[in-house]
Structure formats: C-alpha cells, structure tokens
C-alpha cells in the first residue's frame, strides 16, 4: 500500500491535522511502561526531516523555559505527584554537585519554584560530602547567576531514609526528585532507600547508553510510521555503533573509521556524521566528521576531548549518528529545538543557538545561547497549525523510547 506521508511538508500537515489521534496513540503505548518523570529531547529540523538527536532524563535547563510554560508545568507536577500519593507535600530535590555553575543554580531555583507552585515544600539536599568540605558547614548558601538564593542541606542515609546531617533540620520526604545524571554513580545503596525516587536512579549515565536509546527509538519510529502510514525516514536519524574504542591509545579507531565510511555511504552526498560517546552528556564527547579518514587523523587534542567526559567518565562505546543539518536560525545563528517533558507530556521548550558554529555542527558547545519560546498553546483535544506540534510529537516519541529503555535497565535491579 502506498505511503500516505512521503515528504516533510506532508508530515507537518498530517501531525497538525491529526493531533488528537497521534497523542492518543502515544498515550496508549506509554500507559504500559514506566515513565521518565522528567526528560528533555533535542530535536533537529532539516530540509527533509525532523529527528531527535539526544534524550536526557535529568534535564538541567528549567531556567530556559518561558514563564507561561512554567506556570502550566506546576499543574503537571501536581498531577504527577498525586499519582505517587494524593496530596503529596514534601519533596526532596537531589541536584548535581557542580554547584559552582551559577546557571545550573538558576535552573535549580526555577525547578524548585515550579514544584512549589504545585503546593509542595521543596528542600534541596545532597549526600555528597565534598560539596560541604570547603565551607565547613552542613548547610550551603549559594547565589545563582540571576541572584537567586539557593540553600543545599547536607544529608546522610540511615535505615533507608535520607536524613539531614544537622538535627536542627527536618526532611521527611514523600518523594525525591533526582536531578543528578550520575555520570558516576552516587555512593548510595539505592535498593535500601525507602522513599519513592523519580526518575529512577538506575538510568543515570553510569548505566545508560545512547546506543540503547536510539535502538529503542528506531523501533518506536518504525511502529509509529507503520501505524499512520508514514515514511519512517522523516522522523529519525540513521545511526550505527562501535564498541571497545580507546581514543587515548587509538585502539579501535580503524574499526570506527570504517564504520563512519559505511554509514556515510548510505546517506546523501555532503552529509556529515556525529561521532558521540554513548554515555556522553552536556555536549561532551562529540565530533562531527565527513569521512573515516578524519577519525584516523584525529590529533591528540580532539582524541582527549573524545576520551574523557564529565566526572572523568572514560568513553569506550561510540554512537555514529547521521548529521541532521539544521535549517532553523535565530538572529542568523544556527539553532535547534529542545522540548521538556513531564511524565511523557510536553511542558515547554527553548531554542539553542550558537553563532560560533555552522548548521552541521554540535550546537551544545561553547558559544551557545538559549532563546525561550512557549508551547502552552498545545492544548488537548485541539488540532493545530503550528510547527511546535511537530516538535512535541517527536519529543514524545523519543520519550516513549526512553520508557522502553527504562524498563530494560530496571528489570533486574
């Protein structure tokens, strides 16, 4: 049977005209799976397709969402909290340890404030003793880039419960929101923790692999496309992978170079590929190449960048991903869209621009600028004629893939 949707324009029209049916299909598929409580998806739009190029379960950019979306998001948090416990009030927020990043502190302020608008009490805490060593205190008082005051309380674990290091404070959390991506696993016996934790502590980057995520996304994209009679190439980037690569010793680089050429041979002329560390985050461990020879001739500086990531995580598994050249621009700078989600539903987004980079480059790097935009217009039970509906659909499909990934990663813990 001929495909109903063969071009990018046909895809945009189809999604806008069938918004309800598409979201019901995703809702039904998600209902059978565990949900990433929070997540964000980077979406690239080229001349021929829309494709997710990264998925994070511990997003760190709530400060980049517009105020209108954050206000609406508080209602989503309330609904999500009620699923854990009706009327839930006391929330513990466990952050990253890089508290000297003042923009990250802005994010913590907005995330905390949004949850508090959902009629909760939010306490930021950390069991990382190194955070408190320099201050010599059990309470860390910090100031964000925008001047917001952030208080982080030192915590310890006793009998499966996080308790304040100082008896003058009280936690009594009913839920813990984990906002630490665990590039290196926190030294906590998560199985012993009695408090409900979201997202799961077992899907941090110490265990996640981008290769696994995009394998699940390929299945989701193909199933979605088959159900709605869509050309699946319109909603995904092609990819491959190579294991046991050591950029420091150059072991495995020849195999990687050969696989790069193999992937490029299946793509249109002049396409580049993104070579990504499978466990990379914060835009680290990424190179853009146009031939396998560029892998073979990598200088030491680039190999060092590809070798070690956040928290000295050694990269050995590599994703080779079709370079989706962005057609989006903001103030003449190339841009891509990031969509934030809560329990698999889109809640906001922003554009990441980078005037120092080209349309084929990794924009999540030095020079990037965030531009807010609102997606609150995407109401249920309405069809739409706006492109944000397409971005939301792609992000929701990516999060459905993350649900499958989460199920696989947590089945035997």
C-alpha positions in Angstrom: 0.0 0.0 0.0 1.4 3.4 -0.9 2.5 5.6 2.0 0.2 8.4 3.0 3.0 10.7 4.1 6.1 10.9 2.0 7.5 14.4 2.4 8.4 16.7 5.3 5.6 19.1 4.4 3.1 16.2 4.3 4.4 15.1 7.7 3.8 18.6 9.2 0.3 18.8 7.7 -0.5 15.3 8.9 0.6 15.9 12.5 -1.2 19.2 12.8 -4.4 17.8 11.3 -4.3 14.5 13.4 -3.0 15.9 16.7 -5.6 14.1 18.9 -5.3 10.7 17.3 -1.4 10.8 17.3 -1.3 11.8 21.0 -3.8 9.1 21.9 -1.6 6.5 20.2 1.4 7.7 22.2 -0.6 7.8 25.4 -1.8 4.2 24.9 1.8 3.0 24.3 3.2 4.9 27.3 0.5 3.6 29.6 2.0 0.2 29.5 5.5 1.3 30.6 7.4 3.1 33.3 7.7 6.9 32.7 10.7 9.1 32.8 9.4 11.6 35.4 11.4 14.5 33.8 13.1 14.5 30.4 14.3 16.7 27.6 14.8 16.0 23.9 17.0 17.8 21.4 15.2 17.9 18.0 16.8 18.8 14.7 14.9 20.0 11.7 16.5 19.7 8.3 15.1 20.3 4.8 13.9 16.7 4.7 13.2 15.5 8.2 12.7 16.0 12.0 14.8 13.9 14.2 15.6 13.6 17.9 19.4 13.7 18.4 19.6 13.4 22.2 17.5 12.5 25.2 18.2 13.4 28.8 16.3 12.0 31.8 17.7 14.5 34.3 17.3 17.9 32.4 19.1 20.9 33.8 17.6 23.9 31.9 14.3 24.8 33.6 15.6 28.4 33.7 15.4 28.4 29.9 11.7 27.7 29.8 9.2 30.6 29.4 7.2 31.8 32.5 3.9 30.8 30.8 5.0 27.3 30.3 6.4 27.0 33.9 3.1 28.2 35.3 1.3 25.5 33.4 4.0 23.0 34.3 3.2 23.4 38.0 -0.2 21.8 37.3 1.6 18.9 35.5 3.8 18.4 38.6 0.7 18.4 40.8 -0.9 15.7 38.7 2.3 13.7 38.6 2.8 14.0 42.4 -0.8 12.9 43.0 -0.1 9.7 41.1 2.6 8.9 43.7 0.5 9.9 46.6 -2.7 12.1 46.6 -2.0 15.4 48.2 1.8 14.8 48.4 3.5 17.8 50.0 7.2 17.2 50.9 9.7 16.9 48.1 13.4 16.4 48.3 15.4 17.7 45.3 18.8 16.0 44.9 21.0 18.0 42.5 24.2 17.7 40.6 27.4 18.5 42.5 28.7 21.2 40.1 27.3 24.0 42.2 29.9 26.5 41.1 28.0 26.6 37.8 25.7 29.6 38.5 23.5 28.9 35.5 22.8 25.5 36.9 21.8 27.2 40.2 19.3 29.3 38.1 17.9 26.0 36.9 17.5 24.7 40.4 15.7 27.9 41.5 13.2 27.6 38.7 12.7 23.9 39.1 12.2 24.3 42.9 9.9 27.3 42.4 7.8 25.5 39.8 7.3 22.5 42.1 6.4 24.8 45.0 3.7 26.4 42.8 2.2 22.9 42.8 1.5 23.3 46.6 4.6 21.4 47.8 7.5 22.1 50.2 10.8 21.5 48.4 14.2 21.0 50.1 17.4 20.8 48.1 19.8 18.3 49.7 22.9 16.3 48.8 24.8 13.3 50.3 28.0 14.5 48.5 30.3 15.4 51.4 32.8 17.1 49.1 30.2 19.8 48.5 30.4 20.9 52.1 34.1 20.4 52.8 35.2 23.9 51.6 32.5 25.7 53.6 33.0 23.5 56.7 29.2 23.7 57.2 26.3 21.3 56.9 24.3 23.9 55.0 25.5 25.5 51.7 24.2 29.0 51.0 24.7 29.9 47.3 23.7 32.6 44.8 22.7 31.9 41.2 23.7 33.8 38.1 20.4 35.8 38.3 20.8 36.5 42.1 18.5 33.8 43.4 19.4 32.4 46.8 19.9 28.6 46.9 20.2 26.5 50.1 21.5 23.0 49.9 21.4 20.8 53.0 23.9 18.0 53.7 22.3 14.6 54.0 23.1 11.1 55.3 21.4 7.8 54.9 20.1 5.9 57.9 17.8 2.9 57.8 17.0 3.6 54.1 16.0 7.2 54.7 17.8 10.4 53.8 18.2 12.5 57.0 19.7 16.0 57.5 23.2 15.9 58.8 22.2 18.6 61.3 19.4 17.6 63.8 18.1 21.2 63.6 16.7 20.5 60.1 13.9 18.1 59.0 13.4 16.3 55.8 10.6 13.7 56.0 10.4 13.5 52.1 7.4 11.8 50.5 9.2 11.8 47.1 12.8 12.5 45.9 13.2 14.2 42.6 16.7 13.1 41.3 18.3 15.8 39.2 21.7 14.2 39.2 22.5 12.3 35.9 25.1 10.1 37.7 27.8 10.1 35.1 29.5 8.4 38.0 27.1 6.5 40.3 26.4 8.2 43.6 27.8 6.0 46.5 24.3 5.1 47.7 22.6 1.7 48.0 19.5 2.7 46.1 17.8 -0.6 46.8 17.8 0.3 50.5 16.1 3.7 50.1 12.5 3.6 51.2 11.4 6.9 49.8 9.9 7.0 46.3 12.5 8.3 43.8 11.9 9.8 40.4 13.4 9.4 37.8 14.8 6.0 38.6 18.4 6.2 40.0 19.2 3.2 37.7 19.0 5.1 34.5 21.9 7.5 35.1 24.8 7.8 32.6 26.8 5.2 34.6 24.4 2.7 33.1 22.6 4.4 30.2 23.9 4.2 26.6 22.8 6.4 23.8 23.2 3.3 21.6 20.4 1.6 23.5 18.1 4.6 23.5 18.3 5.1 19.7 17.8 1.4 19.1 14.5 1.7 21.0 13.7 4.9 19.2 14.2 3.2 15.8 11.6 0.6 16.9 9.2 3.3 18.1 9.6 5.4 15.0 9.1 2.4 12.7 6.0 1.3 14.6 4.5 4.8 14.7 5.2 5.2 11.0 3.7 1.9 10.1 0.5 2.6 12.1 0.0 6.0 10.4 1.4 5.0 7.0 4.3 7.5 7.2 7.8 7.2 5.7 9.8 6.5 8.8 12.9 8.3 7.5 11.1 11.6 8.0 11.3 11.2 11.8 14.7 9.6 12.6 18.4 10.0 12.0 20.3 6.9 10.8 22.9 5.5 13.2 25.4 2.8 13.9 27.8 2.0 16.8 31.2 0.7 17.6 32.4 -0.8 20.9 35.8 -1.0 22.7 37.2 2.2 21.4 40.1 3.9 23.2 40.8 7.3 21.9 43.9 7.7 24.1 45.7 4.6 22.8 44.0 4.7 19.4 42.7 1.2 19.9 39.5 0.6 17.8 39.9 3.8 15.8 40.4 1.9 12.5 37.2 0.0 13.1 35.4 3.3 13.9 36.8 4.9 10.8 35.5 2.1 8.7 32.0 2.3 10.3 31.9 6.0 9.7 32.5 5.5 6.0 29.9 2.7 6.0 27.2 5.0 7.5 28.2 7.9 5.2 27.8 5.6 2.1 24.1 5.2 3.0 23.4 9.0 3.3 23.1 11.8 0.7 26.3 13.4 -0.6 27.9 16.0 1.6 26.2 14.7 4.8 28.4 14.6 7.9 28.0 12.3 10.9 28.1 13.0 14.6 30.5 10.7 16.4 29.3 10.6 20.0 30.4 9.0 23.2 27.5 6.7 24.0 27.5 7.8 27.7 28.2 11.4 27.0 26.3 14.3 28.4 26.5 18.1 28.5 27.5 18.1 24.8 30.8 16.4 25.7 32.5 13.6 23.7 31.2 14.7 20.3 33.0 15.2 17.0 31.5 16.0 13.6 33.3 14.3 10.7 32.8 13.9 6.9 35.0 10.8 6.4 36.6 7.9 8.2 40.0 9.5 7.4 39.1 12.3 9.8 38.9 9.6 12.6 42.3 8.1 11.6 44.0 11.5 11.6 42.5 12.9 14.8 45.1 14.9 16.7 45.7 14.4 20.4 43.6 17.4 21.5 40.5 16.0 19.8 41.2 12.5 21.0 41.5 13.8 24.5 38.1 15.5 24.2 36.6 12.3 23.0 38.3 10.1 25.6 37.1 11.5 28.9 33.8 13.2 29.9 32.1 14.6 32.9 33.3 13.3 36.2 36.3 11.7 34.4 34.0 9.1 32.8 36.0 7.1 30.3 34.3 6.8 26.9 34.6 3.4 25.1 31.3 2.9 23.3 30.6 5.2 20.3 27.4 6.2 18.5 27.7 7.2 14.8 24.7 9.3 14.0 23.6 10.9 10.8 24.3 14.6 10.9 20.9 16.3 10.5 21.8 19.7 9.2 19.6 22.3 10.9 17.6 24.8 8.8 16.5 26.7 11.9 18.1 30.1 12.6 17.7 32.7 15.3 19.4 36.1 14.6 21.2 34.4 11.7 22.7 31.8 14.0 22.0 28.1 13.5 19.5 26.7 16.1 17.9 23.6 17.3 14.8 22.9 19.5 14.8 21.3 22.9 11.5 20.1 24.3 11.0 19.4 28.1 8.6 16.7 29.2 7.0 15.6 32.5 5.6 12.0 32.7 5.9 11.9 28.9 3.9 15.0 28.2 5.4 18.1 26.6 5.6 21.0 29.1 7.9 23.6 27.5 10.9 24.2 25.4 13.6 26.6 24.0 15.8 27.1 21.1 19.6 26.5 21.5 21.5 28.8 19.1 25.2 29.1 18.6 26.7 32.0 16.5 30.1 30.3 16.7 29.0 27.2 14.9 27.7 26.1 11.5 24.5 24.4 10.5 26.1 20.9 10.6 27.8 21.4 13.9 27.3 20.4 17.5 25.4 23.4 18.9 25.6 22.2 22.5 29.1 23.7 22.9 31.0 26.9 23.7 29.1 29.9 22.4 25.6 28.5 22.8 22.7 30.9 23.7 19.2 29.9 24.8 16.1 31.6 23.4 12.8 30.9 25.2 9.6 30.1 23.3 6.3 28.9 24.7 4.4 25.8 23.7 1.4 26.3 26.1 -0.8 26.7 23.1 -0.7 22.9 22.6 -4.0 22.1 24.3 -5.5 18.7 24.4 -8.5 18.0 22.2 -7.4 20.5 19.6 -5.8 20.3 16.2 -3.0 22.7 15.4 -1.4 24.5 12.5 1.9 25.3 14.3 5.2 23.6 14.0 5.6 23.3 17.7 3.1 20.4 17.4 5.6 18.5 15.3 8.5 19.1 17.8 6.2 17.9 20.6 5.3 14.7 18.7 9.0 13.9 18.0 9.9 14.6 21.6 7.1 12.4 22.9 8.1 9.5 20.6 11.7 9.9 21.9 10.4 9.7 25.5 8.3 6.6 24.6 11.6 5.1 23.5 13.1 6.2 26.9 10.3 4.4 28.7 11.2 1.2 26.9 14.9 1.9 27.7 14.0 2.4 31.4 12.0 -0.8 31.5 15.0 -2.7 30.2 17.5 -1.0 32.5 15.4 -1.5 35.7 14.1 -5.0 35.1 16.8 -6.8 37.0 17.8 -4.3 39.7 
